[in-house]
Amino acid sequence: MKEVFVKKYWDEEDILFYLHFQNGEAIAQVEITPEGRAFLSLENPGENTSNLYDQSLDELDLEDKDFITKEEFYRIWNEQ
């Protein structure tokens, strides 16, 4: 099982995403906006206007700086 953790800022919508992928599929996500945070997972894939990322990891345009550690992801995830 391959796990990948990503932190990506979407400038157009002012959203910071933290994503946890397993085998190329998003299984957990945190969205941070000026209005608050959304914690999404396979068990809770939607909240208000937020939805768990449903594309493969390969669909993202990622740079080296976008990859984070498991610890960094869970530091944010555990704030819920």
C-alpha positions in Angstrom: 0.0 0.0 0.0 1.5 3.3 -1.1 0.6 6.4 1.0 1.2 9.9 -0.1 0.4 13.2 1.7 -0.1 16.5 0.0 -0.5 20.1 1.0 -1.8 22.3 -1.9 -3.1 25.9 -2.0 -5.8 26.7 -4.5 -5.3 30.5 -5.1 -8.5 31.0 -7.2 -10.7 29.9 -4.3 -8.4 30.7 -1.4 -8.4 27.1 -0.1 -5.6 25.2 1.5 -6.0 21.5 1.0 -4.3 18.7 3.0 -4.8 15.3 1.3 -4.0 11.7 2.2 -3.9 9.3 -0.7 -3.7 5.5 -0.5 -2.8 3.8 -3.8 -3.6 6.9 -5.7 -7.1 7.5 -4.2 -7.9 10.3 -1.7 -9.0 8.8 1.6 -8.9 11.9 3.8 -8.9 15.6 3.2 -8.8 18.8 5.2 -9.9 22.1 3.5 -9.0 25.3 5.2 -10.8 28.5 4.0 -11.4 31.9 5.6 -14.8 30.6 6.7 -13.5 27.5 8.5 -12.3 23.9 8.1 -13.9 20.8 6.5 -12.7 17.4 7.5 -13.6 14.8 4.8 -13.0 11.1 4.5 -14.4 8.0 2.8 -16.9 7.8 5.7 -17.8 11.5 5.5 -17.1 12.4 1.8 -19.1 15.7 1.8 -19.7 18.6 4.1 -21.6 21.8 3.0 -20.0 22.7 -0.4 -16.8 20.6 0.2 -16.3 17.1 -1.3 -13.6 14.5 -0.9 -11.2 14.7 -3.9 -12.5 12.1 -6.4 -9.7 12.1 -9.0 -6.5 10.1 -8.9 -3.3 11.5 -7.5 -1.9 11.6 -11.0 -4.5 14.2 -12.0 -2.9 16.8 -9.6 -0.2 19.1 -10.9 2.2 18.6 -8.0 5.7 20.0 -7.2 8.2 18.7 -4.8 7.2 21.3 -2.2 3.6 20.0 -2.2 4.5 16.7 -0.6 4.4 16.6 3.2 4.9 14.0 5.9 2.3 11.8 7.5 3.0 13.6 10.8 2.3 17.0 9.2 -1.0 15.8 7.7 -2.2 14.2 11.0 -1.2 17.3 13.0 -3.9 19.2 11.0 -6.3 16.2 10.8 -6.3 15.8 14.6 -7.5 19.4 15.2 -11.1 18.4 14.4 
